[in-house]
Amino acid sequence: MRLHILAVGRLKAGPELALFDDYVKRARGLGRSCGLTAIEARDFPESKLPDASSRLVAEAALLAGATPAPAFRIVLDERGKALGSDDFAVMFRRQLDQGTGSLAFLIGGPDGHAPETRREAGLLLSFGPMTWPHRLARVMLAEQIYRTVTILVKHPYHRA
């Protein structure tokens, strides 16, 4: 299964990018043994349109255009479902077992996601009720992907 992390907003060089890259590298290394064949990350510039609804539409088009077809879409959204790490791993394993070819994680811009992006999601995922900067949300997602892989391969990183 291939993972695609698609995000609005650029992750510039710095500690967040270094940490993101580290977790992705770790997940790639261990992931092969559980069926994870690739992790790709792409980011897109925030829309410069003057109103939020226009920005949402423009950014939704960018994310939709970059999402492979078919893919199980996981949209990060503050109104989504908060999963514990073990439940996230169960969802991941279910997708592997069902033969899902691609999982696409979509991270919206400062205005969030367009309604159609939310409707087309296989899962609306929340990192809890707090608001997180998009830079940290990417790092948190990468860490949870790595943690999921360690759970699936029974590596000691995750201790419940």
C-alpha positions, -999 to +999 in steps of 0.1 A: +000+000+000+012+035-008+007+065+015+003+100+002+005+129+025-009+159+007-009+193+025-018+229+018+010+251+029+047+247+026+068+230+052+100+250+051+135+239+062+137+237+100+131+214+129+096+205+119+107+193+084+137+175+099+114+156+124+088+149+097+115+135+074+129+114+102+096+097+110+088+091+073+123+076+068+117+053+098+082+043+086+095+035+052+122+013+066+100-008+088+069-005+067+081-029+039+076-058+063+039-050+068+030-041+032+038-004+031+055+001-003+059+039-004+053+071+015+051+103-006+046+138+007+036+168-014+027+203-003+009+230-022+009+268-017-020+284+001-045+301-022-041+338-024-078+344-033-095+371-012-123+351+004-123+319+024-149+301+003-129+307-029-097+296-012-114+264+000-125+256-035-091+263-050-073+243-024-097+214-027-090+212-064-053+210-057-057+182-032-082+163-054-059+166-084-030+151-064-050+123-048-044+090-067-074+072-079-085+050-063-074+059-028-089+057+007-090+094+017-083+104+053-090+140+058-075+157+088-102+179+103-108+192+138-144+180+136-133+145+127-130+114+148-102+112+173-086+077+173-061+063+197-029+049+183-041+013+185-074+021+168-055+040+141-033+009+136-065-013+133-079+010+106-045+009+088-044-030+090-080-031+078-070-011+047-040-034+041-062-065+045-088-052+021-061-046-006-063-009-006-037+004-030-033+039-017-041+059+015-042+096+010-039+119+040-052+154+032-042+184+053-061+216+045-049+252+047-057+277+074-094+278+064-098+240+066-113+218+040-141+224+014-174+206+022-169+183-008-135+172+005-150+164+038-179+145+021-156+124+000-134+113+029-133+077+039-124+089+074-124+124+090-096+123+114-090+147+143-059+151+165-082+162+193-102+193+200-071+216+203-061+236+173-026+226+160-004+245+136-002+227+102+035+223+106+030+203+137+000+184+124+023+170+097+049+159+122+022+143+144+008+125+114+042+112+104+049+100+140+015+082+141+022+065+108+055+053+122+039+043+154+013+023+135+040+005+115+057-004+148+024-017+162+019-038+131+053-053+131+054-057+169+084-034+173+089-022+209+086+016+201+049+015+210+042+006+246+006+006+256 
